Amino acid sequence: MKKMNHLFVIIILLSLSCQKQSKDKEGTNNKNNTIKENKEKRITQIDSGVVVLRESYENGLLSLYNKDGSKWKSFELTDNFNDKSIHPYALKPENALMVFRCVTKSALFYEVIVDENTTKFIKKSDKNFHFETWEQHIITVFSVDFDYLKNPIKVNPINDAKELSFDKEQFYHPIKINGDWLMIKDDDEKTGWIKWKNNKGQLILTMYYDA
């Protein structure tokens, strides 16, 4: 009888241990799923738009802020600007070009990426900067590059439209946007359509601001 009772206790303990392992595994999976979902949301937020230095900027201090509203850094964008803590999406000091990817917007601030691991804030009231959606921004650049094997040029902005040839010697200039599609024009004035973002809302183009 004692052996049977001892065996019964062992069976119960093994059962409880298995249940705990199952819950722990489920908890780990839920945590991983949450991390993945948050990462995907952040990627979507990043691709919501850009904050651009205005063409009218000539000189003067530009300021970036911390989350609590305190000033993080002030600087002037000169031809020899070289701040290792600031790596915008696009930067050409000699052309007064500075473009930050925008993560979120609040009533007072734009949250922007100053490097791949850090976000800071630009005041909405700062007259040196303005916000543009990707749709607005893309058509202002000189040309775009894209993976023509995965993103072929189409005659019309539909997936099953006829494909056009890609010429690596040509520049492809952005013309207008229709949904997920961007009309482009080469140097010979030939037009076609490519996708400018994927089904997750992520940018799939490389933009060039001059020739």
C-alpha positions in Angstrom: 0.0 0.0 0.0 2.9 2.4 0.9 4.5 1.7 -2.5 1.2 2.5 -4.3 0.8 5.8 -2.3 4.4 6.7 -3.1 3.9 6.0 -6.8 0.6 8.0 -6.8 2.5 11.0 -5.4 5.2 10.7 -8.0 2.6 10.7 -10.8 0.9 13.8 -9.4 4.3 15.6 -9.2 5.2 14.7 -12.7 1.8 15.9 -13.9 2.2 19.3 -12.2 5.7 19.7 -13.6 4.4 19.0 -17.1 1.6 21.5 -16.7 4.1 24.2 -15.4 6.5 23.6 -18.4 3.5 23.9 -20.8 2.5 27.2 -19.2 6.0 28.5 -19.2 6.4 27.6 -22.9 3.1 29.2 -23.7 4.1 32.3 -21.7 7.4 32.5 -23.7 5.6 32.1 -27.0 3.2 34.9 -26.0 6.1 37.1 -25.0 7.9 36.5 -28.3 4.7 37.2 -30.2 4.3 40.5 -28.3 7.9 41.5 -29.1 7.3 40.6 -32.8 4.1 42.6 -32.9 5.6 45.6 -31.3 8.6 45.5 -33.7 6.2 45.3 -36.6 4.2 48.3 -35.3 7.3 50.3 -34.8 8.4 49.6 -38.4 5.0 50.8 -39.6 5.3 53.9 -37.5 8.8 54.7 -38.8 7.4 54.5 -42.3 4.7 57.1 -41.6 6.7 60.1 -43.0 9.7 62.3 -42.6 10.7 65.7 -41.1 12.6 67.8 -43.6 14.8 70.8 -43.2 13.2 73.6 -45.2 14.9 74.8 -48.4 14.7 78.3 -47.0 17.2 77.4 -44.3 20.4 79.4 -44.6 22.1 79.4 -41.2 21.3 79.5 -37.5 21.0 76.9 -34.7 18.9 73.8 -35.1 17.7 72.1 -31.9 16.8 68.5 -31.0 15.1 67.7 -27.7 14.7 64.9 -25.2 11.4 63.2 -24.4 10.9 65.4 -21.3 11.2 68.6 -23.4 14.8 69.4 -22.3 17.2 70.4 -25.1 19.4 67.5 -26.2 21.6 69.3 -28.7 21.9 72.4 -30.8 23.9 72.7 -33.9 24.3 74.6 -37.2 24.2 72.8 -40.5 27.4 74.0 -42.2 29.2 72.5 -45.2 31.6 70.7 -42.9 29.0 69.4 -40.4 30.1 66.1 -39.0 28.3 65.1 -35.8 28.7 61.3 -35.1 25.6 61.2 -32.9 23.3 62.4 -35.7 22.7 60.1 -38.7 19.5 61.2 -40.5 17.8 59.3 -43.3 19.4 61.8 -45.7 22.1 64.3 -45.2 24.0 66.6 -47.6 25.2 69.6 -45.6 26.6 71.4 -48.7 23.0 71.4 -50.0 21.4 72.1 -46.7 19.7 68.8 -47.0 18.6 67.0 -43.8 15.8 64.5 -43.6 14.7 62.6 -40.5 12.4 59.6 -40.4 9.4 60.3 -38.2 8.3 57.8 -35.7 5.3 59.6 -34.0 3.7 63.0 -33.8 2.3 64.6 -30.7 0.7 68.0 -30.2 4.0 69.7 -29.7 6.7 67.4 -31.1 7.8 65.2 -34.0 9.7 62.1 -32.7 12.5 61.4 -35.2 15.3 58.9 -35.6 18.7 60.5 -35.1 20.5 57.2 -35.6 19.3 53.6 -35.8 19.2 53.2 -32.0 18.1 56.6 -30.8 15.1 58.9 -31.2 14.9 62.5 -30.3 12.3 65.3 -30.8 11.8 68.3 -33.0 9.4 71.0 -32.0 6.4 71.4 -34.4 6.8 75.2 -33.9 10.3 75.1 -35.3 10.0 77.0 -38.6 13.2 75.4 -40.0 11.5 72.0 -40.3 8.2 70.6 -41.7 6.6 67.2 -41.9 5.9 65.3 -45.2 4.2 62.0 -45.7 6.2 59.5 -47.8 3.8 60.1 -50.7 4.6 63.8 -50.6 8.3 63.3 -50.1 9.1 60.7 -52.7 8.0 62.9 -55.6 10.3 65.7 -54.5 13.6 63.6 -55.0 15.6 63.5 -58.2 15.5 59.7 -58.8 14.7 56.4 -57.2 16.3 53.0 -57.3 14.5 49.7 -56.7 14.9 45.9 -57.0 13.6 45.4 -60.5 13.5 41.6 -60.2 11.2 41.7 -57.2 9.6 45.0 -58.1 9.4 45.1 -62.0 8.2 48.1 -63.9 4.6 47.8 -65.1 2.6 49.4 -67.8 -0.2 50.1 -65.4 -0.5 50.2 -61.6 -1.8 46.7 -61.2 -0.1 43.5 -60.3 -0.9 41.6 -63.5 -0.1 44.4 -65.9 2.5 43.9 -68.6 6.2 44.3 -67.5 8.5 46.8 -69.1 12.3 46.4 -69.4 14.7 47.9 -66.9 17.7 49.8 -68.0 20.5 50.2 -65.4 22.0 53.1 -67.4 18.9 55.2 -66.9 17.8 57.4 -64.1 14.2 56.8 -63.0 12.5 60.0 -61.8 9.4 59.9 -59.6 6.3 61.5 -61.1 3.2 60.7 -59.0 1.7 58.2 -56.6 -1.4 56.1 -56.9 -2.0 54.0 -53.8 1.0 51.7 -53.4 2.2 52.5 -56.9 4.7 55.1 -58.1 4.8 56.4 -61.6 8.4 56.8 -62.8 9.9 58.3 -65.9 13.3 57.5 -67.4 15.7 59.9 -69.2 14.0 59.1 -72.5 10.6 60.2 -71.1 9.3 56.6 -71.0 7.0 56.1 -68.1 5.9 53.0 -66.0 4.8 52.0 -62.6 6.6 50.3 -59.6 5.6 49.6 -56.0 7.0 52.2 -53.5 6.0 50.2 -50.4 5.3 46.6 -49.5 2.1 45.1 -47.9 3.5 46.0 -44.4 3.7 49.6 -45.3 7.5 49.6 -45.5 9.4 51.6 -48.0 11.1 49.5 -50.7 12.8 52.3 -52.7 16.2 54.0 -52.4 15.9 57.8 -53.0 18.6 60.0 -54.6 18.4 63.7 -54.0 20.6 64.7 -56.9 22.3 63.1 -59.9 
